[in-house]
């Protein structure tokens, strides 16, 4: 199952892999292959998301907003219409409260 999950196998790859495992000496039986295939079909997305979540080491980007403003008033005339970019990023870890930067 670990090999199947690591490769994120589609149904064709899964069938080929399980067929090879049943033909291997000391491998799995065809009944075991059928159970593994059914389990993978039903839980593939959950397993893949779990592997991604466990592989993260740091914060993740939860949300991002941005805009560009132009100065309309200033003490000096040469600073008017100067574009300013404002970026707001929300970071967090899985299962924890997020925070804004």
VENUR-V232079 format. One record per backbone hydrogen bond with DSSP energy under -1.0 kcal/mol. CO is the residue of the C=O (numbers start at 1). NH is the residue of the N-H. Records with the same first field share a line. If there is no record, write none. Layout:
BEGIN
CO=NH ; NH
END
This chain:
BEGIN
1=5
2=6
3=7
4=9
10=14
11=15
12=16
13=17
14=18
15=19
16=20
17=21
18=22
19=23
20=24
24=27
29=33
30=34
31=35
32=36
33=37
34=38
35=39
36=40
37=41
38=42
39=43
40=44
43=47
44=48
45=49
46=50
47=51
48=52
49=53
50=54
51=55
60=92
63=90
65=88
67=86
69=84
71=81
76=79
77=80
79=82
82=71
84=69
86=67
88=65
89=101
90=62 ; 63
91=99
92=60
93=96
99=91
END
